């Protein structure tokens, strides 16, 4: 279980996060949702350990990890632009961490991951030859080989096109389920957040606006911000879809 | 494709420019290497150079020292850049590092050698502070120090720039993957930088390989290719064929470098975005790198400390009183204003045109989809310009443009600078453009911009800071360069560094340091301005919602700079500077300061004031010019060593017969009249003699006594005619075989103090580097009268002498009749004063002043000719070999 207690962060005197407290259960998929500049990336960096908090505690499985350096926390991240090493090929990227900790994943486990993510045919390619979705999967595999205790994903879907988006979503869910892995996703897209995760945390101006299950958020938006910016967007999308499928829906209604 | 039309136009312009100003001149060097001065094609020059004694050794030395310097420089530059980008040290400290690291770039390399001698030499500032000489400055050590200091700013700039473009987020990934700090360092810093580090290595390698300024002063007997090239081209008997061969050999490594860079290209990592991250806190790392960088910079800069001290001291190191005299003397020089304006103008125009050219080139290679072949052409041009030494470009221009309207003009100097320095600005520009988002052109074009508009509206505004850096780079280098310009600058187009070079022949260290300071401060001010502008533009690039006011001030500042530049240019072009007007008589001379003053006095007193202009050179340089340019030479009149005048006449028939009576004691050719006669003598530093308990020598033969080992300095006859006075004395007294024995013995004692410049031995005696030297008698007399611890001993073998003569250049219809009248005036009215410095009688009716009379004046039994000089040079080479030099 990951807990944050009264965590704060400011840059050059400008507060970015004010008094964040939350807890995330093992195996949960949680999305952090909010508009640009709301502090969601900073929150991700705080959990990962790239930046130090100005106050408050971060506790993982009962252990205070606030002052534990990034590499000792055992969390891992896939960046939005994947940060794959361009001088190495796909397989070398995936097994990069094994050079340092050969015992962390067995050969079979790596192969299983590769097949789970459908990367068998790309293993000897250079990074430059891959499409966005393929890069995303390579980055995911590279991170998963390290068996992170928490998987952090920074805007994992925003650079991908529609069909790929759905398939990656599926793979993220599969991975979380298969490995019972706590997964934290940063996104600005309400649809993505609400369809992918068990729980969604909406952040606005450095504060948690609402933290709950997707259904709860839809049913009981706790404040104006959630209503205006999150639900409105979904409402418009919903209406668009309804308009598109109006004929079909009518047919269905008649059949019933 | 529509988009490529403009790019192809740019490419064509660049191609034409470099074909005319790089390919053609270089081909002429190639042709010269086969034909020499004649017209028949042969491999004789190749055979002569490649089998010649010492050349292969010099080549080996050059490669060794350049590799060492390049390696050390790259490592040091990397440490400095790392300190800036990867530590949490204070902003102010980082600012100091980034400024201090490029400081040496603001000074001409000629200054470096003098700074090293006056810092680390036997009487140097730092030697005195530490109480002992830290290391022997002549040879490998001195060269290494000079080269590293010289190239550090360039390597630092390259690496520092590239480091700023590395995506630091990869460090996070690497750490999360369990990499050790060393592995992280390797993966996320070194690998992305490999290309840049290789470029830096190659850049610095060639700067070292091709520099002449540093080996000229501290090379000692560690001979490098650049000094061989200098001796071949500008030795006392220039051999352009051999010089061309040496120059071509120097270019071979450029082929290697192109290959290496090509292989390394794939390591050039292109990041999609640069994400700043907070660096891991590490006090140890910060402290280590902070201290390391500090030490590197202090070591670098302490060398230049002396520059700020020596000019303000009466006579270093003997009379240590403070004085402003030297500084005042420089500012009272009436030529100085004009020369300074010339320098400024050349630098500004070079910077403008050069920036445009490198920007154009970088646009072709970094932001277009034209075929890779075209791109490779430009990359190769950049590399080739980088690997061709300034000296070679200068000489190639001399071959090609002599006799055209471009000869000795500002445009040719500017073009020369642009070509010579093209490489670094181009690479800076290209790197910066490559790292910009590659879809901007497409985006802008989709918004309806045409190509030009895209460049103006999108690419250029985002490249402003790099453009300004490039501008500043060109400006500074044009201010400090001397190697290329020395061959093509004329009397009317003199710049400040050629002035320094001129002063070098008069041993005017104080003036050299004052002028160096002037260059330094000009460059500092210029750089500060450009940096301010660059900072403002960078702010503009980064801040989205920029306030209107700031934008205006940037534009205004840019406009102001432009206006200032145009004004300076206008001033120079319209001749508002103090440069000479076209109808002035230009007099080229190798004479010493006293002789020039005497001639000026004679001319001024007889109504010629303001109607002439003296331009002084070293003997070998002027000799080279006479032989290479012939009648096309800028000068109307020449005063020069007589045997040179004679051989130039033989080769080029370039002088008119004199129309006035020349009533000399000895017979002279009808086209020349002697002005001075110079004698050689033994010079000693009395304090050094006492300190080291050395017996006073009485003859040249005594100098071969092993007791003087390491205490003697003489000049190499293959580089300077002063040494001829020594060889003449030995040959006439002991015969050729006897002379060989004595000279070998002298060379064994001389070791590292075998000099290329006639005045260098005296310089070293004066500075206390050696106790005894062989040099010109009248200079020693003057030093002694000045109260320096200098004395002279007329050798038992006799004081031999060389005459200098005046001759009038035959320019056909363009000959200015005033030149002949002035020559007559100098002979008729100047001899009295000339004789007070050079006491030997030359004309009937003159007598040699008894007080100044040397004890044993002698004349060599044979007539002095270039052929005889060559014979004696061969003799000297044998002795050098026997002495193991």
Interface residues (C-beta under 8 A of the other chain):
Chain A: X48 X50 X51 X52 X69 X70 X71 X75 X76 X77 X79 X81 X83 X85 X86 X87 X96 X97 X100 X101 X104 X142 X143 X146
Chain B: X167 X169 X170 X172 X173 X175 X176 X177 X178 X179 X180 X183 X187 X191 X267 X269 X270 X272 X273 X277 X278 X280
